[in-house]
Amino acid sequence: MKPLVYITIIILVIVSAGIFTVNMLKKDAETLHNYMLEMESYINAEQWEEASKSGKKLHAQWEKYKKVWPMLIDHLEIDNININLSEFESYLDSKDKIQSLSKLSVLKILVRHIPERESFILQNIL
């Protein structure tokens, strides 16, 4: 009887940790996505100084998440975000509207993809 109780407790802890992790990733990804939407509107309006300020906020927020996310997700995902964020920042600095919006679009997809990839759905389990 005791082994069954221990196994049940361990399973509950694992499932609870998984749910907590997915919720944290969703919240963090939503925060990053909101910064990106803000920057997108500034870039479309060609308000480069405001876009640059939002870009710095995004970068600072990403630096915080980058310390925790490697424990939770594949490192390749983090590398892809780092590479695209770096390219985006250089396009933003050069005030290249088309390339900035293009890289921002890629970043939005990468960030939104992470919680989907870590969710408890049949596709991810199989």
Contacts in CASP RR format, 6 or more apart in sequence:
PFRMAT RR
TARGET T0000
AUTHOR 0000-0000-0000
METHOD contacts of the structure
MODEL  1
MKPLVYITIIILVIVSAGIFTVNMLKKDAETLHNYMLEMESYINAEQWEE
ASKSGKKLHAQWEKYKKVWPMLIDHLEIDNININLSEFESYLDSKDKIQS
LSKLSVLKILVRHIPERESFILQNIL
18 120 0 8 1.000
19 120 0 8 1.000
21 72 0 8 1.000
21 118 0 8 1.000
22 115 0 8 1.000
22 118 0 8 1.000
22 119 0 8 1.000
22 120 0 8 1.000
24 72 0 8 1.000
25 69 0 8 1.000
25 72 0 8 1.000
25 73 0 8 1.000
25 114 0 8 1.000
25 115 0 8 1.000
25 118 0 8 1.000
26 115 0 8 1.000
28 65 0 8 1.000
28 69 0 8 1.000
29 111 0 8 1.000
29 112 0 8 1.000
29 114 0 8 1.000
29 115 0 8 1.000
31 61 0 8 1.000
32 58 0 8 1.000
32 61 0 8 1.000
32 62 0 8 1.000
32 65 0 8 1.000
32 111 0 8 1.000
33 108 0 8 1.000
33 111 0 8 1.000
33 112 0 8 1.000
35 54 0 8 1.000
35 55 0 8 1.000
35 57 0 8 1.000
35 58 0 8 1.000
35 61 0 8 1.000
36 58 0 8 1.000
36 104 0 8 1.000
36 107 0 8 1.000
36 108 0 8 1.000
36 111 0 8 1.000
38 54 0 8 1.000
39 51 0 8 1.000
39 54 0 8 1.000
39 55 0 8 1.000
39 58 0 8 1.000
39 92 0 8 1.000
39 104 0 8 1.000
40 101 0 8 1.000
40 104 0 8 1.000
42 48 0 8 1.000
42 50 0 8 1.000
42 51 0 8 1.000
42 54 0 8 1.000
43 51 0 8 1.000
43 92 0 8 1.000
43 97 0 8 1.000
43 100 0 8 1.000
43 101 0 8 1.000
43 104 0 8 1.000
44 97 0 8 1.000
44 101 0 8 1.000
46 95 0 8 1.000
46 97 0 8 1.000
48 92 0 8 1.000
48 95 0 8 1.000
51 92 0 8 1.000
51 100 0 8 1.000
52 92 0 8 1.000
52 93 0 8 1.000
55 89 0 8 1.000
55 92 0 8 1.000
58 85 0 8 1.000
59 85 0 8 1.000
59 89 0 8 1.000
62 81 0 8 1.000
62 85 0 8 1.000
66 78 0 8 1.000
66 82 0 8 1.000
69 77 0 8 1.000
69 78 0 8 1.000
69 114 0 8 1.000
70 78 0 8 1.000
72 118 0 8 1.000
73 114 0 8 1.000
73 117 0 8 1.000
73 118 0 8 1.000
77 110 0 8 1.000
77 113 0 8 1.000
77 114 0 8 1.000
77 117 0 8 1.000
80 110 0 8 1.000
81 107 0 8 1.000
81 110 0 8 1.000
81 111 0 8 1.000
84 103 0 8 1.000
84 106 0 8 1.000
84 107 0 8 1.000
84 110 0 8 1.000
85 107 0 8 1.000
87 103 0 8 1.000
88 100 0 8 1.000
88 103 0 8 1.000
88 104 0 8 1.000
88 107 0 8 1.000
91 99 0 8 1.000
91 100 0 8 1.000
91 102 0 8 1.000
91 103 0 8 1.000
92 100 0 8 1.000
117 124 0 8 1.000
118 124 0 8 1.000
END
